[in-house]
Amino acid sequence: MIYKVLSSIDKKVNFEVAQAHCDIPCGIYDPHRAQLAALTVIRMVDLMEGLVKEHKTDTLEFQNSMSRYVAVKEEHAEICKHEIRVIWGDYLKANHLEKYPQVHGLVHKIMQLGSKARQTADRETAVNLLDAVNEFAEIFWDTKGVKTKKVKAPYKPEELVVYPDL
Amino acid sequence: MFRIIRIAGNSLYPKIKPGDYVIIYKPPWLFNSIIRGDVVVFNQRILGRMIKIVDSKNTEKGELSVSGLHSDSTNSNSFGVINKEDLIGKVIWHIRGNK
């Protein structure tokens, strides 16, 4: 009961969060979720562009579909940023940062692109976000000594994604 | 003086699970009142706002050593001791989620 009340209030006011870092699932890091989220952002922009071209914009159906696409784009741009922040903050250690001194700049670039992808419906921005996340994924897998390959995602938007070559 | 905090992460699992809420309290005498085993919320310079269990207190230096409930949790061995100025509060009430 109290939990439900707090949870409802939380959804509106967004309580502060305290991190209980690095625990049972610790050691399980993978940039794949960030890559999927970046792909989703591109896909949503494509769907939004398609909707504008193919449908009247003053219908309830248009408004409903557009709202859903925007909401999903927002959510996944944020998921992308979150996933990268976790790997950057929790997984990467001092020795990694010495070996890949570009990481801080790259993560900052991803944060900026993620925000821009939320603020705009610009496909180029969304693709740039994926490219930056792919670059981060290459570094991540290199820290584990795992080679990577860049292949086209077998689903729309069919953009290039870095996968571990296991 | 009182704050509501939502928990993320599993460091204190199963005592406190991700998604649970805690009410924390920060009176002026907070540091003096803390004893081993208390659950505290604090600001860590690099990792941000965190919640951990107090392992030990150095009253002279005004420092706490903290840890989680798992061997692979981050703790004071990895990020250092917590200065009393960085304390945000002590957990006085834990509201569990439904999980």
Boltz contact constraints between the chains, C-beta under 6 A:
constraints:
  - contact:
      token1: [A, 2]
      token2: [B, 95]
      max_distance: 6.0
  - contact:
      token1: [A, 3]
      token2: [B, 95]
      max_distance: 6.0
  - contact:
      token1: [A, 3]
      token2: [B, 97]
      max_distance: 6.0
  - contact:
      token1: [A, 6]
      token2: [B, 21]
      max_distance: 6.0
  - contact:
      token1: [A, 6]
      token2: [B, 95]
      max_distance: 6.0
  - contact:
      token1: [A, 15]
      token2: [B, 4]
      max_distance: 6.0
  - contact:
      token1: [A, 15]
      token2: [B, 6]
      max_distance: 6.0
  - contact:
      token1: [A, 16]
      token2: [B, 5]
      max_distance: 6.0
  - contact:
      token1: [A, 17]
      token2: [B, 6]
      max_distance: 6.0
  - contact:
      token1: [A, 17]
      token2: [B, 8]
      max_distance: 6.0
  - contact:
      token1: [A, 18]
      token2: [B, 5]
      max_distance: 6.0
  - contact:
      token1: [A, 18]
      token2: [B, 7]
      max_distance: 6.0
  - contact:
      token1: [A, 18]
      token2: [B, 41]
      max_distance: 6.0
  - contact:
      token1: [A, 18]
      token2: [B, 49]
      max_distance: 6.0
  - contact:
      token1: [A, 18]
      token2: [B, 50]
      max_distance: 6.0
  - contact:
      token1: [A, 18]
      token2: [B, 51]
      max_distance: 6.0
  - contact:
      token1: [A, 19]
      token2: [B, 8]
      max_distance: 6.0
  - contact:
      token1: [A, 19]
      token2: [B, 9]
      max_distance: 6.0
  - contact:
      token1: [A, 19]
      token2: [B, 50]
      max_distance: 6.0
  - contact:
      token1: [A, 20]
      token2: [B, 7]
      max_distance: 6.0
  - contact:
      token1: [A, 20]
      token2: [B, 9]
      max_distance: 6.0
  - contact:
      token1: [A, 20]
      token2: [B, 11]
      max_distance: 6.0
  - contact:
      token1: [A, 20]
      token2: [B, 12]
      max_distance: 6.0
  - contact:
      token1: [A, 20]
      token2: [B, 51]
      max_distance: 6.0
  - contact:
      token1: [A, 21]
      token2: [B, 9]
      max_distance: 6.0
  - contact:
      token1: [A, 21]
      token2: [B, 11]
      max_distance: 6.0
  - contact:
      token1: [A, 21]
      token2: [B, 74]
      max_distance: 6.0
  - contact:
      token1: [A, 22]
      token2: [B, 73]
      max_distance: 6.0
  - contact:
      token1: [A, 22]
      token2: [B, 74]
      max_distance: 6.0
  - contact:
      token1: [A, 23]
      token2: [B, 9]
      max_distance: 6.0
  - contact:
      token1: [A, 23]
      token2: [B, 10]
      max_distance: 6.0
  - contact:
      token1: [A, 23]
      token2: [B, 11]
      max_distance: 6.0
  - contact:
      token1: [A, 23]
      token2: [B, 70]
      max_distance: 6.0
  - contact:
      token1: [A, 23]
      token2: [B, 73]
      max_distance: 6.0
  - contact:
      token1: [A, 24]
      token2: [B, 10]
      max_distance: 6.0
  - contact:
      token1: [A, 24]
      token2: [B, 13]
      max_distance: 6.0
  - contact:
      token1: [A, 26]
      token2: [B, 72]
      max_distance: 6.0
